[in-house]
Amino acid sequence: MTLTQLRTFLAIAETGSVHAAADRLFITQSAVSASLTSLQKSLGLRLLERDGRGVRLTDAGKVYAHYVRGVLGLLDEGRNAASAESDPERGELRIAAVTTAGERILPWILADFRAQHPRMGISMEVGNRDRVRRLLERHEVDLVLGGRPDYEREVTVLAVRPHELIVVAPPEAPPTEQGTPTWLRRATWLLREPESGTRAVTETFLAGLDLGAAPRTLTMGSNTAMRESVAAGLGITLISRDAVARELADGRLVEVPVPGAPLARDWHLVANPGRLPATAAMLTAHILGTGNFHAPAQPEPPGDEHPPGA
């Protein structure tokens, strides 16, 4: 098998058709088909099967695709790390962030960092918790800025910054009713998509309010949709203060006092274990130097449960 065959296989798997894979890779459809045939022959496995006008992964193909993503991600990571080690200022920084951090925190950090390192390439991905977690696990990015680390394998926490989750409402909501049990029961709660970390926290938060019955909900696919929907009067929501800081300041939204809120949380800058590429190490040092982030607390060293003299 070759790297070309592996990349071609992934392109077919991700696009669902030979035609789309050929367009993505800028090669002919016959070249894509030939590459796939050679790969399957060398493995002795059927990786894809017909699905209408397209194709889909077989069970074996799903397993193999998972490993191929990791292998190709490691190779790309190695290439970028070697290039950055040779000349960090001309290396590539690969980072991903969950939606709130990617919209309201990371751009300002990267703008300041880029001003100091103008020749460095920067690639930033923004998505929900599951999306950025997969990117790190596949070694497609070197750093992730997100909420509480929740990965299937060990990650290294490099920097931490506190933040809060608060309940917000449109300014037209009657101040005397805000936060009362009756008001909370009648309100429509806006939720992020199921893959979002904020969605899971909100559902736990609502269960803890003991409203007597499940409240009405609407699902939104982004923080922007959440902010605009609350401002338009569609409902209320639990959201990071960072995500609505501007709207609170200009009066488009108001914070509502609700039992159990604000919820104290932390942003975490994480990486895969091992040595960081030079570019990622430079950004980590920059982030820690801003004063808003701090290094993670180190675990207490093991000691005697009953020290002498106790």
C-alpha positions in Angstrom: 0.0 0.0 0.0 1.1 3.6 -0.5 0.2 7.0 1.1 -1.6 7.9 -2.1 -3.8 4.9 -1.8 -4.5 5.7 1.9 -5.4 9.3 1.1 -7.6 8.3 -1.8 -9.4 5.8 0.4 -10.1 8.5 3.0 -11.3 10.9 0.3 -13.8 8.4 -1.0 -14.9 7.5 2.6 -15.5 11.2 3.5 -17.1 12.3 0.3 -19.2 9.2 -0.3 -18.4 8.9 -4.0 -15.6 8.3 -6.4 -16.5 11.4 -8.4 -16.3 13.7 -5.4 -13.1 12.1 -4.2 -11.5 12.7 -7.6 -12.6 16.4 -7.5 -11.1 16.8 -4.0 -7.8 15.2 -5.0 -7.6 16.8 -8.5 -7.2 13.4 -10.2 -9.3 11.3 -12.6 -12.1 9.0 -11.4 -10.3 6.1 -13.1 -7.2 6.9 -11.0 -9.3 6.9 -7.8 -10.9 3.6 -8.7 -7.6 2.0 -9.5 -6.1 3.2 -6.2 -9.0 1.8 -4.2 -8.8 -1.5 -6.0 -5.1 -1.9 -5.4 -5.5 -1.0 -1.7 -8.4 -3.5 -1.1 -6.4 -6.2 -3.0 -3.3 -5.7 -0.9 -5.4 -5.9 2.3 -7.6 -8.7 1.2 -10.6 -6.7 2.5 -13.6 -5.0 1.1 -13.6 -1.5 2.5 -16.4 0.1 0.6 -19.7 -1.0 -0.9 -22.3 0.5 -3.2 -25.0 2.8 -1.6 -27.3 4.1 -4.3 -25.3 6.3 -6.5 -22.5 6.6 -4.0 -20.5 4.3 -1.7 -20.3 3.7 2.0 -17.8 2.1 4.3 -18.2 -1.6 5.2 -17.7 -2.5 8.9 -14.1 -3.3 8.1 -13.8 0.0 6.2 -15.0 1.9 9.2 -12.3 0.4 11.5 -9.6 0.8 8.9 -10.6 4.4 8.2 -10.1 5.2 11.9 -6.6 3.9 11.9 -5.7 5.5 8.5 -6.8 8.9 9.8 -4.5 8.5 12.8 -1.6 7.4 10.7 -1.9 10.2 8.2 -2.4 12.7 11.0 0.8 11.5 12.7 2.7 11.8 9.4 1.4 15.3 8.8 2.2 16.2 12.4 5.7 14.8 12.1 6.3 16.8 8.9 5.1 20.0 10.4 7.0 19.4 13.6 10.3 18.8 11.7 9.7 21.9 9.6 9.0 24.0 12.7 12.1 22.7 14.5 14.2 23.8 11.6 12.7 27.3 11.3 9.8 27.9 13.8 9.0 31.3 12.4 8.2 29.6 9.1 6.4 26.6 10.6 2.7 25.9 10.7 0.6 26.2 13.9 -2.4 23.9 13.9 -5.1 24.6 16.5 -8.8 23.9 17.0 -11.3 25.4 19.4 -14.8 24.8 20.6 -17.3 27.3 19.3 -17.3 29.9 22.1 -13.5 29.9 22.4 -13.1 29.9 18.6 -15.4 32.9 18.2 -14.6 35.1 21.2 -11.2 34.1 22.7 -8.8 32.6 20.3 -9.0 35.2 17.5 -7.7 37.9 19.8 -4.9 35.6 21.0 -3.9 34.6 17.5 -4.0 38.2 16.3 -1.5 39.3 18.9 0.6 36.2 18.4 0.6 36.7 14.6 1.8 40.2 15.0 4.9 38.9 16.7 5.4 36.0 14.3 4.1 37.3 10.9 5.8 34.5 8.8 4.3 31.6 10.7 1.4 29.8 9.1 -1.7 29.3 11.2 -4.5 26.8 10.7 -7.6 27.2 13.0 -10.6 24.8 13.1 -13.7 25.7 15.1 -16.4 23.2 16.0 -18.3 21.6 18.8 -16.7 19.4 21.5 -16.9 16.2 19.6 -15.5 17.7 16.4 -12.4 19.2 18.0 -11.8 16.1 20.1 -11.6 14.0 17.0 -9.2 16.4 15.4 -6.8 16.1 18.3 -7.2 12.3 18.6 -6.4 11.9 14.9 -3.3 14.2 15.2 -4.9 16.7 12.7 -4.2 19.6 15.1 -1.5 20.1 17.7 -3.6 22.1 20.2 -7.2 22.4 21.3 -8.8 25.1 23.3 -12.0 23.8 24.9 -13.9 23.0 28.1 -13.2 20.2 30.5 -11.0 17.6 28.8 -13.1 14.6 27.9 -11.1 12.4 25.6 -10.9 8.6 25.1 -7.2 8.7 25.8 -4.8 10.8 27.8 -4.1 14.4 26.9 -1.8 17.0 28.4 -3.3 20.1 29.9 -1.0 23.1 29.1 -3.0 26.1 30.3 -6.2 26.9 32.1 -8.5 30.0 32.3 -11.6 30.3 34.4 -15.0 31.2 32.9 -18.6 31.1 33.9 -21.9 29.8 32.5 -24.8 32.2 33.1 -28.5 32.3 32.2 -29.4 35.2 29.8 -32.7 36.6 28.6 -33.9 39.4 26.4 -34.0 42.8 28.1 -37.7 43.0 27.7 -38.2 40.2 30.3 -40.0 41.6 33.4 -37.3 42.1 36.0 -39.6 41.2 38.9 -40.4 37.8 37.4 -36.9 36.8 36.2 -35.5 33.7 37.8 -38.7 32.8 39.7 -39.8 29.2 39.5 -42.9 30.1 37.6 -40.9 32.2 35.1 -38.4 29.3 34.6 -41.1 26.8 34.1 -42.8 28.9 31.4 -39.7 29.9 29.6 -38.5 28.2 26.4 -34.9 27.1 26.9 -32.6 27.3 23.9 -30.1 24.4 23.6 -27.0 23.7 21.5 -26.8 20.6 19.3 -26.5 17.2 21.1 -22.7 17.0 20.4 -22.1 20.3 22.2 -20.6 20.3 25.7 -22.8 23.2 26.7 -25.9 21.1 25.8 -24.9 18.4 28.2 -24.3 20.9 31.0 -27.6 22.7 30.3 -29.5 19.5 30.5 -27.9 18.6 33.9 -28.6 22.2 35.1 -32.3 22.0 34.1 -32.7 18.7 35.9 -31.2 20.2 39.0 -33.7 23.1 39.0 -36.6 20.7 39.8 -39.1 22.6 37.6 -41.7 19.8 38.0 -41.9 19.1 34.3 -39.5 19.2 31.3 -39.4 22.8 30.0 -40.0 23.6 26.3 -36.8 23.7 24.3 -35.5 24.8 20.9 -32.2 23.5 19.5 -29.7 25.9 17.9 -26.7 25.0 15.9 -24.3 27.8 16.9 -23.6 30.4 19.5 -24.5 33.1 17.1 -28.0 31.6 16.6 -28.3 31.3 20.3 -27.5 34.9 21.0 -29.7 36.3 18.3 -32.6 34.0 19.2 -32.5 35.1 22.9 -32.3 38.8 21.8 -35.3 38.3 19.5 -37.3 36.9 22.4 -37.4 33.2 21.4 -36.3 32.0 24.8 -33.6 32.0 27.4 -30.4 30.0 27.6 -27.4 28.9 29.7 -24.3 30.1 27.9 -20.7 31.1 28.6 -20.3 34.7 29.8 -17.5 34.9 27.2 -19.9 34.2 24.4 -22.3 37.1 25.4 -20.0 39.6 26.9 -20.6 42.2 24.2 -24.3 41.7 24.2 -24.5 42.1 28.0 -22.4 45.3 27.7 -24.6 46.9 25.1 -27.8 45.8 26.7 -29.0 43.4 24.0 -29.1 40.7 26.6 -29.4 40.6 30.4 -28.1 38.1 33.0 -30.8 36.4 35.0 -30.2 35.4 38.6 -31.1 31.7 38.8 -30.4 29.2 41.6 -27.2 27.4 40.9 -25.9 30.0 38.4 -23.3 31.2 37.5 -21.6 27.8 37.0 -17.8 28.0 37.4 -16.0 26.3 34.6 -12.5 26.4 33.0 -11.1 26.7 29.5 -8.3 24.2 28.9 -5.6 24.3 26.3 -4.7 20.7 25.7 -2.4 18.6 23.4 -1.5 15.0 22.8 1.1 13.7 25.2 4.8 14.0 24.1 6.9 16.8 22.8 5.1 19.8 21.4 6.0 21.1 17.9 8.0 24.3 18.2 5.1 26.4 16.9 2.6 24.9 19.4 5.2 25.4 22.2 5.6 29.1 21.2 1.8 29.7 21.2 1.5 28.0 24.6 4.1 30.2 26.1 2.4 33.3 24.6 -1.0 32.2 26.0 0.5 31.7 29.5 2.2 35.1 29.2 -1.1 37.0 28.6 -2.0 36.8 32.3 -5.5 35.4 31.6 -4.4 31.8 31.5 -2.3 30.0 34.1 -0.4 26.7 34.2 -2.5 23.7 35.4 -2.2 22.8 39.1 0.3 20.0 39.6 -0.8 16.9 41.5 0.4 16.6 45.1 3.4 14.2 45.4 2.6 10.9 47.1 3.4 10.9 50.9 2.9 9.0 54.0 -0.6 8.8 55.3 0.8 8.9 58.9 3.9 11.1 58.9 6.3 10.7 61.8 5.1 12.6 64.9 1.5 12.8 63.7 
